[in-house]
């Protein structure tokens, strides 16, 4: 009999697990690792598709190919079904995500010595804020991906519900799950019952770690590549501000692969010709020609983590230009993240309203997802819920633990 495989398909990282004797058992989706970066690299030289850490190593090594990350953010958008030529084959993002999920399925079968024809997948409460049509399409897209990956069927469980299932040991009273993922954030109010958990309300927004990275990059890094610089007019005197669209895309994980086209390079070449800051546009052309957009994004992410840990940090841009760095401070991060924290606070408030409870009634907050460990997030939640005890221990495993437990339920 084929067992159900629990899968946490995340924007930044993914994981898989099953239930053994009523306890979650996470699968080594890579040798020695229980998580797999949600990344794909099309290796042009060897005509191979690489996944996870292999994909990241290929990017770092400067191998000839195309790197993709934050694939989950494309679900529900028209980009999912647009085809493109990759290594001589026409593929869509449905095909690409399916190959990633097939990699997880194959690895789980290899490790567990059994077939997995059925999947229990986590899903955000909302893939897209305030857009029912896109949310419905995103779920259809993800279903197609699982079926194309070789699963005969797939069921979905809201990610904060899975996290709540894994967090029953956090005591009695009302609890709040704060799940800040790579691309979405979910907030669930629940309480324990004699037989499990009672979900009082859930609310979600399209906001996550990739949004944090984009704001930090746009505010503090993109000026090195020409953002807010002046462009001389083709005719007559005077200048105008450089268009901002390309810098928004360069600061956005999932949009970076679309910048390496001949059309974009021509537009940047035209801007470079008339740019007052020639050096900045020389750097920008280097990023596009050498496919360094994700190197910049990783540098921003590492700088964010460093500031959050040490109080100060650096965005190392030496892959673009020797000696090029951008210092980061706590205040700089807070400035960039404040609008997101305001949205987060509003989302917490909406979850409490839907649950018909007050802030003082929440006894525990369980933080889930790597981005939930950002100190601005903790400060924001603690300000709203001053009496709550904050729990961080299961931030990276709560969702997959809950999915693994739920995978054993009769179907």
C-alpha positions, 0 to 999 in steps of 0.5 A: 500500500502506497503511503502519503508523503507530506511535502512542504513546498516553500518559496525558499526551501522545501522538505518532505516527511512521513509519520512513524508511530505517531511521530514526524520523520523528516526525510533526507531530501539531500544527503545529510540534509532535511531541507532542499533549497527551492532552486533549479539550475539548467546546466547548459554545458552538461545539459542537466537540470540541477536542484537544491544545493547543487543548483546553488553551487552551480550558480556560485561556481559561475557555471553556464546556465540559468538559475531559478528561485522563488518559483512558488511566487509565480503560481497563479500568474500568467507566467506559469503557462508561458513556454520558453526554450531551455536546453533545446526543449520548450518548457513552462513553469509547470514543467519546471516545478514538476521536475523539482517535486519529482526530485523530492518524490524520487529521493523519498522513495529511494530513502524509504524503500517504498512508493509515494503515489499520494501527496499531502502538500502545504499551502498558504492561506492565500497565495495572492492577497485580495485576489480570489481568481488568482488564488484559485488559479494558483491552487490549480497550478500547484495541483497540475505540478504535483500530477505532472511530478508523478503523484496520482493525487494531492491534497492540501493543508494550510501551512499554519494549520500544519504548524499548529498541529505540530505545536500542540505541546506549547500548552493550553490557552489561545495560541497564534501561529505567525508563519512568515515564509519566503513569499507569503505570511499566514496567521492562525489562532487555535487552541488545543482540544482533547482530540487535536486542535481547534482552528478559530481563524486564519488570515494570510497576505502575500508578504514574506522574506523575498519582499524584505530582501527586495525592499532592502536591495531597492533602498540600499543597493540598487543605486550602485547599478544606476537607480535614481541616477540622471539620464541625459536627454537625447535631444536638447539640454537637461536630464531625466530620472532613470526608469525604475522598473528594471531595478524593481525586477533586479531586486525581485528574486523571481523576476531576475531570470527575465532580465537576461534578454536581448531586449532588456540589454538593448534598453540598458545600453541606451540608458548607459549611453546617456547616463551621467553615472557611467560606472553604475551602468557599466556595473548593471551591464555586467550583471546582465551579461554575466547573469549575476542578478542572483549573486546580488540577491544572495548578497543582500539576503546574507547582509540582512541575516548578518545585521539581524544577528550581529547588529551590523552587516555588509552586502558583498558585491565583489562578484560584480566589481572588486572592492564593491560593498554596501554597509547595512545597519539595524536602522537601515533594515528597519527603515526598509521593513517598516511598511511591511511591518505595518502590513504584518500588524494589520494582518495579525489584527485581522486574524484576531478579529476573525477569531473573535478574540482580543490581543490579551487572550493570546497566551503563546505565539509560535513563530514559523519560517526563517523570515519570522526570526527577523527582529523587526517581526518579533518587535511588531508582534510583541507590541501587539501581543504584550502578554504572549510568550514567544516561541521560536524553537520550531521555526524551520520544521513546524510545517513539515512536522505537521504535514508528516503527522497529518499524512498518516490520517485515513483518507 
